[in-house]
Amino acid sequence: MTPCASRFAVQIATTDDDLRDACRVRMAGYGHHLGEVGASFGQVDHLDVADDVAVLICRDTDTGEPVGTVRIQTHERHPLQVERCVILPHQITSAARAEATRLAVLPGADASVKLHLMKAVYDYCEAHAIEWLVICARSQSLARTYRMLGFQDYLAPGQMVPLTYAGNIPHLVFTMNLPQTRQVWEQAGHRLQQFMLAPSRLVSAPAQEQSAGLPAVAVQVA
C-alpha cells in the first residue's frame, strides 16, 4: 500500500460544516455494523467541541468531499477516555499523552486514507509534544494496521476490554511511545518511514481562529 500524498489532505475541523462532515463519515463507517451505537456517532458530542480535543478530516483533494476522520484527545484538561476502562502504567499517566478515537473511513474509500489519518495523528501529537499515544481496535484488521505502524499490544495478546464510550464493545488496546517509535522507524528503515516522517501536511485553523482557541465551532451537541 503506497500512500498517494497528492490525492488526500487532512485538516483540523474548525467550522460547523467540518464537524458535520466528520459525523457523516463516522455514521457511514460505523453505522452499518454497530447499529444504534454507530448511529450515535453521527451526532456531534461534547468531546468534539472540547478544548483538549481535535477532530481531523481527510478530504479528497479532487472533490473536496470528506472520506475519513479521526478524533484526538490530549490529557491537558481531563484523563483520556480509555483511562476509565483500563489502568495505564505510571510511565504513561505521568507523561504527555493522547488517545485517538472515532477513526472512520467511508466504505469503498482508498485504502491509504487510514494511513493519511494516522500520519496526521502522529504529526499532531509531535507538534503538541505528546510522548504516548493510545488507540484501540475492535477488529484484527485494524490491529494489524496499528502493529505495522509500531503500536504495541498493551494487554495480553488477544485480550480485549469493553469500552464504555464505544457501546461496551470489546477492543484491543495499543500504546505507542512516539519518540522511541521514530527512532525505530529511522534505524530499521521502516517501509513507511519516508511517508510518516515527511514534513507535516496537516492543515490547522486560520490564524484568527487559533488566537481565539480551538475548535471554533458552535454546533449543538447531542
RASUL-V661907 format. One record per residue. N is the residue number from 1. RES is the residue in three letters. OMEGA is omega in degrees with one decimal (NA if undefined). D_CENTER is the distance of its C-alpha to the mean C-alpha in whole Angstrom. Layout:
[[N	RES	OMEGA	D_CENTER] [N	RES	OMEGA	D_CENTER]]
//
This chain:
[[1	MET	-179.9	20] [2	THR	-178.5	20] [3	PRO	176.6	17] [4	CYS	-171.0	19] [5	ALA	-174.2	18] [6	SER	-173.8	21] [7	ARG	-175.2	20] [8	PHE	176.9	16] [9	ALA	-179.8	15] [10	VAL	-179.5	11] [11	GLN	173.3	12] [12	ILE	178.7	11] [13	ALA	-179.8	13] [14	THR	-177.8	16] [15	THR	175.2	18] [16	ASP	-178.6	19] [17	ASP	177.9	19] [18	ASP	-178.5	16] [19	LEU	177.1	14] [20	ARG	177.3	17] [21	ASP	179.1	15] [22	ALA	-180.0	12] [23	CYS	178.5	14] [24	ARG	177.8	16] [25	VAL	177.6	13] [26	ARG	-178.9	12] [27	MET	-179.4	16] [28	ALA	-176.1	17] [29	GLY	-175.9	14] [30	TYR	-169.4	15] [31	GLY	-173.9	18] [32	HIS	179.5	20] [33	HIS	177.0	20] [34	LEU	174.9	19] [35	GLY	-176.2	21] [36	GLU	177.9	22] [37	VAL	178.8	18] [38	GLY	179.3	17] [39	ALA	179.7	19] [40	SER	178.2	18] [41	PHE	179.9	14] [42	GLY	179.3	16] [43	GLN	176.0	17] [44	VAL	178.1	16] [45	ASP	-172.7	16] [46	HIS	-179.7	17] [47	LEU	-179.3	13] [48	ASP	-177.5	12] [49	VAL	178.8	15] [50	ALA	-176.2	15] [51	ASP	-177.2	16] [52	ASP	-177.5	14] [53	VAL	172.5	10] [54	ALA	174.2	9] [55	VAL	-179.2	8] [56	LEU	178.1	7] [57	ILE	174.1	10] [58	CYS	-178.7	11] [59	ARG	171.1	15] [60	ASP	-175.1	18] [61	THR	178.3	20] [62	ASP	-174.6	23] [63	THR	-175.3	23] [64	GLY	-177.2	20] [65	GLU	177.2	19] [66	PRO	-179.9	15] [67	VAL	180.0	14] [68	GLY	179.6	10] [69	THR	174.3	7] [70	VAL	-179.4	4] [71	ARG	179.6	5] [72	ILE	173.5	5] [73	GLN	174.0	9] [74	THR	-174.8	11] [75	HIS	-167.9	14] [76	GLU	-176.1	17] [77	ARG	-174.7	18] [78	HIS	172.6	17] [79	PRO	177.1	16] [80	LEU	179.1	13] [81	GLN	-176.8	13] [82	VAL	-179.1	13] [83	GLU	173.8	16] [84	ARG	-173.1	18] [85	CYS	-176.4	18] [86	VAL	174.9	19] [87	ILE	178.5	21] [88	LEU	-178.0	19] [89	PRO	-177.7	21] [90	HIS	-178.3	23] [91	GLN	176.7	22] [92	ILE	-175.5	18] [93	THR	178.1	19] [94	SER	-176.8	21] [95	ALA	173.6	19] [96	ALA	-172.0	16] [97	ARG	179.4	13] [98	ALA	175.9	10] [99	GLU	175.0	7] [100	ALA	179.6	4] [101	THR	175.7	5] [102	ARG	174.9	7] [103	LEU	-177.9	5] [104	ALA	178.2	9] [105	VAL	178.2	11] [106	LEU	175.1	15] [107	PRO	179.6	17] [108	GLY	179.5	19] [109	ALA	179.6	17] [110	ASP	-176.9	17] [111	ALA	-177.4	16] [112	SER	-179.7	15] [113	VAL	179.0	12] [114	LYS	-179.7	9] [115	LEU	176.5	11] [116	HIS	178.3	10] [117	LEU	-178.9	7] [118	MET	174.5	7] [119	LYS	179.7	9] [120	ALA	175.9	8] [121	VAL	178.6	6] [122	TYR	-179.0	9] [123	ASP	179.6	11] [124	TYR	-178.9	10] [125	CYS	179.0	10] [126	GLU	179.5	13] [127	ALA	-178.9	15] [128	HIS	175.0	14] [129	ALA	176.7	16] [130	ILE	-179.5	14] [131	GLU	-176.8	15] [132	TRP	177.0	13] [133	LEU	178.2	10] [134	VAL	177.2	10] [135	ILE	-178.4	8] [136	CYS	-177.9	10] [137	ALA	178.9	11] [138	ARG	-176.5	14] [139	SER	179.2	16] [140	GLN	179.4	17] [141	SER	175.6	16] [142	LEU	-180.0	12] [143	ALA	179.0	14] [144	ARG	178.0	16] [145	THR	-178.4	13] [146	TYR	177.9	11] [147	ARG	179.0	15] [148	MET	-180.0	16] [149	LEU	178.3	13] [150	GLY	175.6	15] [151	PHE	178.9	13] [152	GLN	173.4	16] [153	ASP	178.7	17] [154	TYR	179.0	18] [155	LEU	176.7	20] [156	ALA	-179.0	23] [157	PRO	179.2	22] [158	GLY	-179.5	22] [159	GLN	-178.8	22] [160	MET	179.3	19] [161	VAL	177.2	19] [162	PRO	178.1	19] [163	LEU	-177.8	16] [164	THR	-178.4	18] [165	TYR	176.2	15] [166	ALA	175.8	14] [167	GLY	-177.7	18] [168	ASN	177.0	19] [169	ILE	180.0	18] [170	PRO	179.2	18] [171	HIS	165.4	15] [172	LEU	-177.9	15] [173	VAL	-178.9	14] [174	PHE	175.5	13] [175	THR	177.0	13] [176	MET	169.7	13] [177	ASN	-170.4	15] [178	LEU	178.7	14] [179	PRO	-179.8	18] [180	GLN	-179.9	19] [181	THR	177.4	17] [182	ARG	178.6	18] [183	GLN	179.6	22] [184	VAL	178.9	21] [185	TRP	-176.2	20] [186	GLU	-176.0	23] [187	GLN	-176.2	25] [188	ALA	-177.3	25] [189	GLY	-179.3	24] [190	HIS	-174.2	21] [191	ARG	177.2	21] [192	LEU	-176.8	18] [193	GLN	-176.4	19] [194	GLN	179.5	20] [195	PHE	-174.0	17] [196	MET	-176.5	15] [197	LEU	175.3	17] [198	ALA	178.1	18] [199	PRO	-176.1	18] [200	SER	173.2	15] [201	ARG	-177.5	15] [202	LEU	-179.3	13] [203	VAL	180.0	15] [204	SER	-175.9	15] [205	ALA	172.2	18] [206	PRO	-174.8	21] [207	ALA	-177.3	23] [208	GLN	178.1	25] [209	GLU	178.8	22] [210	GLN	-177.8	20] [211	SER	-179.8	24] [212	ALA	-178.6	24] [213	GLY	-179.4	20] [214	LEU	-8.0	17] [215	PRO	-178.8	16] [216	ALA	-176.4	19] [217	VAL	-178.9	19] [218	ALA	179.9	22] [219	VAL	176.0	21] [220	GLN	-176.2	22] [221	VAL	-179.9	20] [222	ALA	NA	21]]
//
